[in-house]
């Protein structure tokens, strides 16, 4: 058993409700909706966002999202994950079955006595 992750999925440049519905159906067929994502989605300025269902262990998220991004090769998917540990935050981008993982970089600035209040 590993740490659980809270997920958010964003599909860029999706304005057509029919495409959003088809993406939701693909997520449901992978058993993602009802497990990692709620199935509720909302249109935003640049696309559609699918919301987290609960913090879970979605071990196959990369395999599932690669398959979905192959189904919709022109849509840039952005899967954001926040693990229950404070320092494990990432975003993975998917486009045409390919992916790029971007890990958060947490930086604590050095001590500066000039900033003491």
MDTraj code that builds the backbone (N, CA, C; nanometers):
import mdtraj as md
import numpy as np

residues = "UNK UNK UNK UNK UNK UNK UNK UNK UNK UNK UNK UNK UNK UNK UNK UNK UNK UNK UNK UNK UNK UNK UNK UNK UNK UNK UNK UNK UNK UNK UNK UNK UNK UNK UNK UNK UNK UNK UNK UNK UNK UNK UNK UNK UNK UNK UNK UNK UNK UNK UNK UNK UNK UNK UNK UNK UNK UNK UNK UNK UNK UNK UNK UNK UNK UNK UNK UNK UNK UNK UNK UNK UNK UNK UNK UNK UNK UNK UNK UNK UNK UNK UNK UNK UNK UNK UNK UNK UNK UNK UNK UNK UNK UNK UNK UNK UNK UNK UNK UNK UNK UNK UNK UNK UNK UNK UNK UNK UNK UNK UNK UNK UNK UNK UNK UNK UNK".split()
xyz = np.array([
    [0.0846, -0.1192, 0.0000],
    [0.0000, 0.0000, 0.0000],
    [0.0879, 0.1239, 0.0000],
    [0.0597, 0.2174, -0.0903],
    [0.1352, 0.3410, -0.0987],
    [0.0540, 0.4582, -0.0477],
    [0.1126, 0.5733, -0.0621],
    [0.0425, 0.6953, -0.0234],
    [-0.0675, 0.7258, -0.1245],
    [-0.1747, 0.7867, -0.0784],
    [-0.2839, 0.8205, -0.1689],
    [-0.2609, 0.9575, -0.2317],
    [-0.3230, 0.9774, -0.3473],
    [-0.3064, 1.1002, -0.4251],
    [-0.4428, 1.1562, -0.4597],
    [-0.4529, 1.2881, -0.4559],
    [-0.5722, 1.3581, -0.5014],
    [-0.5439, 1.4083, -0.6427],
    [-0.6333, 1.3799, -0.7370],
    [-0.6113, 1.4114, -0.8779],
    [-0.7076, 1.5172, -0.9294],
    [-0.6598, 1.5967, -1.0238],
    [-0.7422, 1.6865, -1.1027],
    [-0.6952, 1.6723, -1.2472],
    [-0.7902, 1.6640, -1.3387],
    [-0.7572, 1.6484, -1.4800],
    [-0.8130, 1.7668, -1.5575],
    [-0.7281, 1.8262, -1.6406],
    [-0.7708, 1.9384, -1.7236],
    [-0.7465, 1.9018, -1.8693],
    [-0.8473, 1.9213, -1.9516],
    [-0.8355, 1.8983, -2.0964],
    [-0.8378, 2.0351, -2.1635],
    [-0.7242, 2.0761, -2.2170],
    [-0.7098, 2.2088, -2.2771],
    [-0.7861, 2.2204, -2.4087],
    [-0.8384, 2.3384, -2.4329],
    [-0.9059, 2.3762, -2.5574],
    [-1.0243, 2.2863, -2.5918],
    [-1.0954, 2.2416, -2.4904],
    [-1.2177, 2.1648, -2.5130],
    [-1.3346, 2.2553, -2.4757],
    [-1.4122, 2.2952, -2.5745],
    [-1.5287, 2.3796, -2.5509],
    [-1.6579, 2.3095, -2.5898],
    [-1.6472, 2.2023, -2.6631],
    [-1.7630, 2.1286, -2.7130],
    [-1.8131, 2.0306, -2.6057],
    [-1.9358, 2.0470, -2.5587],
    [-1.9892, 1.9559, -2.4567],
    [-1.9890, 1.8094, -2.5000],
    [-2.0037, 1.7853, -2.6299],
    [-2.0035, 1.6473, -2.6790],
    [-1.8657, 1.5832, -2.6621],
    [-1.7601, 1.6593, -2.6865],
    [-1.6239, 1.6060, -2.6675],
    [-1.5988, 1.5827, -2.5191],
    [-1.6411, 1.6752, -2.4341],
    [-1.6256, 1.6570, -2.2890],
    [-1.6969, 1.5296, -2.2441],
    [-1.8143, 1.5051, -2.2987],
    [-1.8908, 1.3852, -2.2649],
    [-1.8163, 1.2599, -2.3110],
    [-1.7572, 1.2649, -2.4299],
    [-1.6807, 1.1497, -2.4809],
    [-1.5562, 1.1238, -2.3959],
    [-1.4904, 1.2304, -2.3504],
    [-1.3749, 1.2133, -2.2613],
    [-1.4204, 1.1481, -2.1308],
    [-1.5313, 1.1960, -2.0760],
    [-1.5854, 1.1377, -1.9520],
    [-1.6173, 0.9890, -1.9720],
    [-1.6726, 0.9524, -2.0874],
    [-1.7025, 0.8120, -2.1162],
    [-1.5747, 0.7289, -2.1224],
    [-1.4685, 0.7837, -2.1814],
    [-1.3401, 0.7129, -2.1872],
    [-1.2818, 0.6949, -2.0481],
    [-1.2924, 0.7985, -1.9655],
    [-1.2451, 0.7883, -1.8268],
    [-1.3263, 0.6841, -1.7503],
    [-1.4551, 0.6797, -1.7749],
    [-1.5422, 0.5821, -1.7093],
    [-1.5069, 0.4399, -1.7538],
    [-1.4743, 0.4217, -1.8817],
    [-1.4416, 0.2876, -1.9314],
    [-1.3103, 0.2355, -1.8732],
    [-1.2240, 0.3250, -1.8284],
    [-1.0991, 0.2848, -1.7612],
    [-1.1195, 0.2725, -1.6099],
    [-1.2433, 0.2878, -1.5646],
    [-1.2775, 0.2850, -1.4222],
    [-1.2126, 0.3975, -1.3431],
    [-1.1809, 0.5082, -1.4102],
    [-1.1233, 0.6245, -1.3428],
    [-1.2350, 0.7049, -1.2769],
    [-1.3446, 0.7254, -1.3502],
    [-1.4592, 0.7961, -1.2924],
    [-1.5271, 0.7015, -1.1944],
    [-1.5524, 0.7537, -1.0774],
    [-1.6071, 0.6729, -0.9698],
    [-1.4987, 0.6184, -0.8803],
    [-1.3742, 0.6368, -0.9223],
    [-1.2614, 0.5929, -0.8406],
    [-1.1694, 0.7109, -0.8110],
    [-1.0977, 0.7609, -0.9108],
    [-1.0052, 0.8728, -0.8911],
    [-1.0695, 1.0064, -0.9234],
    [-1.1626, 1.0078, -1.0173],
    [-1.2329, 1.1307, -1.0553],
    [-1.3828, 1.1105, -1.0364],
    [-1.4514, 1.2174, -1.0034],
    [-1.5931, 1.2070, -0.9683],
    [-1.6851, 1.1916, -1.0887],
    [-1.6448, 1.2355, -1.2035],
    [-1.7332, 1.2378, -1.3191],
    [-1.7945, 1.3751, -1.3395],
    [-1.7869, 1.4581, -1.2361],
    [-1.8314, 1.5961, -1.2502],
    [-1.7232, 1.6737, -1.3234],
    [-1.7647, 1.7576, -1.4153],
    [-1.6685, 1.8418, -1.4843],
    [-1.7290, 1.9778, -1.5080],
    [-1.6386, 2.0712, -1.5336],
    [-1.6810, 2.2100, -1.5500],
    [-1.5977, 2.2734, -1.6596],
    [-1.6638, 2.3513, -1.7427],
    [-1.5919, 2.4228, -1.8469],
    [-1.5259, 2.5448, -1.7863],
    [-1.4021, 2.5678, -1.8251],
    [-1.3253, 2.6831, -1.7809],
    [-1.2895, 2.7648, -1.9044],
    [-1.2124, 2.8682, -1.8850],
    [-1.1757, 2.9575, -1.9955],
    [-1.1036, 2.8841, -2.1080],
    [-1.0156, 2.7910, -2.0727],
    [-0.9321, 2.7262, -2.1736],
    [-0.9616, 2.5775, -2.1915],
    [-1.0718, 2.5272, -2.1369],
    [-1.0979, 2.3850, -2.1520],
    [-1.1978, 2.3341, -2.0519],
    [-1.1820, 2.2078, -2.0167],
    [-1.2739, 2.1439, -1.9235],
    [-1.1933, 2.0761, -1.8120],
    [-1.2437, 2.0874, -1.6892],
    [-1.1746, 2.0320, -1.5730],
    [-1.2594, 1.9217, -1.5109],
    [-1.1942, 1.8086, -1.4836],
    [-1.2560, 1.6950, -1.4162],
    [-1.2028, 1.6932, -1.2736],
    [-1.2922, 1.6758, -1.1779],
    [-1.2555, 1.6925, -1.0378],
    [-1.2262, 1.5604, -0.9681],
    [-1.1488, 1.5726, -0.8615],
    [-1.1093, 1.4583, -0.7815],
    [-1.2299, 1.3972, -0.7116],
    [-1.2303, 1.2665, -0.7037],
    [-1.3344, 1.1952, -0.6306],
    [-1.2930, 1.1816, -0.4851],
    [-1.1733, 1.1327, -0.4659],
    [-1.1182, 1.1125, -0.3331],
    [-0.9696, 1.0839, -0.3527],
    [-0.8925, 1.0917, -0.2473],
    [-0.7519, 1.0535, -0.2564],
    [-0.7447, 0.9015, -0.2682],
    [-0.6742, 0.8565, -0.3710],
    [-0.6692, 0.7122, -0.4002],
    [-0.5292, 0.6725, -0.4473],
    [-0.5106, 0.5432, -0.4649],
    [-0.3910, 0.4883, -0.5284],
    [-0.4281, 0.4505, -0.6714],
    [-0.4112, 0.5423, -0.7650],
    [-0.4401, 0.5166, -0.9064],
    [-0.3069, 0.4806, -0.9718],
    [-0.2669, 0.3552, -0.9521],
    [-0.1360, 0.3110, -0.9977],
    [-0.1206, 0.3157, -1.1490],
    [-0.2303, 0.2990, -1.2230],
    [-0.2237, 0.2939, -1.3689],
    [-0.2550, 0.4284, -1.4340],
    [-0.2392, 0.5385, -1.3614],
    [-0.2783, 0.6676, -1.4183],
    [-0.2014, 0.6987, -1.5474],
    [-0.0737, 0.6657, -1.5520],
    [0.0018, 0.6962, -1.6742],
    [-0.0465, 0.6110, -1.7910],
    [-0.0650, 0.4818, -1.7691],
    [-0.1131, 0.3931, -1.8756],
    [-0.2521, 0.4351, -1.9230],
    [-0.3413, 0.4627, -1.8282],
    [-0.4773, 0.5034, -1.8637],
    [-0.4783, 0.6352, -1.9405],
    [-0.4020, 0.7318, -1.8939],
    [-0.4024, 0.8629, -1.9585],
    [-0.3328, 0.8593, -2.0939],
    [-0.2307, 0.7772, -2.1100],
    [-0.1691, 0.7621, -2.2423],
    [-0.2722, 0.7072, -2.3425],
    [-0.3507, 0.6085, -2.2972],
    [-0.4517, 0.5498, -2.3852],
    [-0.5592, 0.6527, -2.4204],
    [-0.6044, 0.7279, -2.3230],
    [-0.7073, 0.8292, -2.3492],
    [-0.6522, 0.9386, -2.4404],
    [-0.5270, 0.9778, -2.4186],
    [-0.4709, 1.0826, -2.5038],
    [-0.4495, 1.0336, -2.6472],
    [-0.4345, 0.9038, -2.6665],
    [-0.4292, 0.8495, -2.8025],
    [-0.5663, 0.8577, -2.8687],
    [-0.6727, 0.8390, -2.7886],
    [-0.8097, 0.8499, -2.8413],
    [-0.8419, 0.9914, -2.8871],
    [-0.7839, 1.0891, -2.8173],
    [-0.8072, 1.2311, -2.8446],
    [-0.6710, 1.2962, -2.8702],
    [-0.6072, 1.2643, -2.9824],
    [-0.4670, 1.3016, -3.0045],
    [-0.4400, 1.4517, -3.0122],
    [-0.5421, 1.5322, -3.0374],
    [-0.5206, 1.6769, -3.0489],
    [-0.5476, 1.7514, -2.9182],
    [-0.5852, 1.6781, -2.8137],
    [-0.6174, 1.7428, -2.6864],
    [-0.5015, 1.7265, -2.5897],
    [-0.4595, 1.8375, -2.5328],
    [-0.3538, 1.8391, -2.4316],
    [-0.4194, 1.8147, -2.2956],
    [-0.3898, 1.6998, -2.2358],
    [-0.4406, 1.6653, -2.1032],
    [-0.3346, 1.6987, -1.9988],
    [-0.3802, 1.7525, -1.8895],
    [-0.2909, 1.7890, -1.7795],
    [-0.3463, 1.7248, -1.6523],
    [-0.2764, 1.6228, -1.6029],
    [-0.3173, 1.5522, -1.4815],
    [-0.2323, 1.6029, -1.3667],
    [-0.2995, 1.6587, -1.2668],
    [-0.2293, 1.7146, -1.1510],
    [-0.2509, 1.6215, -1.0322],
    [-0.1437, 1.5910, -0.9612],
    [-0.1530, 1.5037, -0.8448],
    [-0.0879, 1.5659, -0.7229],
    [-0.1552, 1.5526, -0.6108],
    [-0.0995, 1.5950, -0.4817],
    [-0.1096, 1.4764, -0.3880],
    [0.0077, 1.4219, -0.3560],
    [0.0158, 1.3059, -0.2679],
    [0.0006, 1.3547, -0.1254],
    [-0.0430, 1.2663, -0.0373],
    [-0.0676, 1.3071, 0.1005],
    [0.0581, 1.3596, 0.1705],
    [0.1743, 1.3337, 0.1162],
    [0.2967, 1.3957, 0.1675],
    [0.3068, 1.5365, 0.1104],
    [0.3462, 1.6324, 0.1884],
    [0.3476, 1.7723, 0.1446],
    [0.4425, 1.8021, 0.0301],
    [0.5451, 1.7224, 0.0117],
    [0.6449, 1.7567, -0.0899],
    [0.6309, 1.6769, -0.2194],
    [0.5244, 1.6028, -0.2350],
    [0.5055, 1.5223, -0.3557],
    [0.3882, 1.5790, -0.4348],
    [0.4196, 1.6789, -0.5172],
    [0.3216, 1.7470, -0.6005],
    [0.3748, 1.7437, -0.7434],
    [0.2888, 1.7089, -0.8371],
    [0.3348, 1.6961, -0.9753],
    [0.2212, 1.7234, -1.0727],
    [0.2600, 1.7495, -1.1956],
    [0.1673, 1.7600, -1.3070],
    [0.2258, 1.6775, -1.4211],
    [0.1421, 1.5932, -1.4804],
    [0.1866, 1.5139, -1.5943],
    [0.1022, 1.5539, -1.7148],
    [0.1699, 1.5867, -1.8226],
    [0.1053, 1.6313, -1.9462],
    [0.0983, 1.5141, -2.0435],
    [-0.0135, 1.5033, -2.1147],
    [-0.0340, 1.3970, -2.2127],
    [-0.0835, 1.4576, -2.3431],
    [-0.0242, 1.4129, -2.4522],
    [-0.0653, 1.4590, -2.5845],
    [-0.0340, 1.3479, -2.6844],
    [-0.1364, 1.2968, -2.7502],
    [-0.1174, 1.1948, -2.8525],
    [-0.0501, 1.0680, -2.8039],
    [-0.0743, 1.0298, -2.6789],
    [-0.0157, 0.9075, -2.6242],
    [0.1222, 0.9252, -2.5629],
    [0.1741, 1.0451, -2.5689],
    [0.3058, 1.0743, -2.5104],
    [0.2861, 1.1538, -2.3823],
    [0.3880, 1.1540, -2.2947],
    [0.3713, 1.2261, -2.1689],
    [0.5001, 1.2933, -2.1236],
    [0.4810, 1.3914, -2.0381],
    [0.5923, 1.4599, -1.9724],
    [0.5521, 1.4794, -1.8271],
    [0.6369, 1.4347, -1.7352],
    [0.6127, 1.4500, -1.5926],
    [0.6899, 1.5710, -1.5422],
    [0.6205, 1.6600, -1.4722],
    [0.6821, 1.7810, -1.4160],
    [0.6627, 1.7788, -1.2647],
    [0.7704, 1.7595, -1.1923],
    [0.7650, 1.7548, -1.0460],
    [0.7746, 1.8970, -0.9913],
    [0.6984, 1.9245, -0.8850],
    [0.7047, 2.0555, -0.8204],
    [0.8424, 2.0728, -0.7559],
    [0.8897, 2.1936, -0.7598],
    [1.0155, 2.2276, -0.6944],
    [0.9835, 2.3214, -0.5794],
    [0.9998, 2.2708, -0.4587],
    [0.9703, 2.3495, -0.3402],
    [1.0998, 2.4137, -0.2937],
    [1.0981, 2.5456, -0.2852],
    [1.2192, 2.6196, -0.2499],
    [1.1922, 2.7030, -0.1255],
    [1.2786, 2.6894, -0.0273],
    [1.2718, 2.7740, 0.0913],
    [1.3875, 2.8726, 0.0798],
    [1.3554, 3.0023, 0.0723],
    [1.4617, 3.1020, 0.0565],
    [1.5567, 3.1012, 0.1765],
    [1.6795, 3.1415, 0.1539],
    [1.7751, 3.1466, 0.2653],
    [1.7361, 3.2567, 0.3644],
    [1.7850, 3.2439, 0.4837],
    [1.7616, 3.3425, 0.5886],
    [1.8198, 3.4768, 0.5478],
    [1.7415, 3.5829, 0.5684],
    [1.7855, 3.7184, 0.5404],
    [1.7537, 3.8038, 0.6619],
    [1.8572, 3.8401, 0.7411],
    [1.8337, 3.9184, 0.8631],
    [1.7686, 4.0542, 0.8349],
    [1.7796, 4.1036, 0.7124],
    [1.7180, 4.2312, 0.6768],
    [1.5646, 4.2213, 0.6733],
    [1.5143, 4.1013, 0.6663],
    [1.3696, 4.0829, 0.6593],
    [1.3055, 4.0563, 0.7950],
    [1.3854, 4.0571, 0.8994],
    [1.3298, 4.0356, 1.0338],
    [1.2364, 4.1508, 1.0690],
    [1.1251, 4.1189, 1.1288],
    [1.0266, 4.2220, 1.1667],
    [1.0221, 4.2369, 1.3159],
])
top = md.Topology()
chain = top.add_chain()
for i, resn in enumerate(residues, 1):
    res = top.add_residue(resn, chain, resSeq=i)
    for name in ("N", "CA", "C"):
        top.add_atom(name, md.element.get_by_symbol(name[0]), res)
traj = md.Trajectory(xyz[None], top)
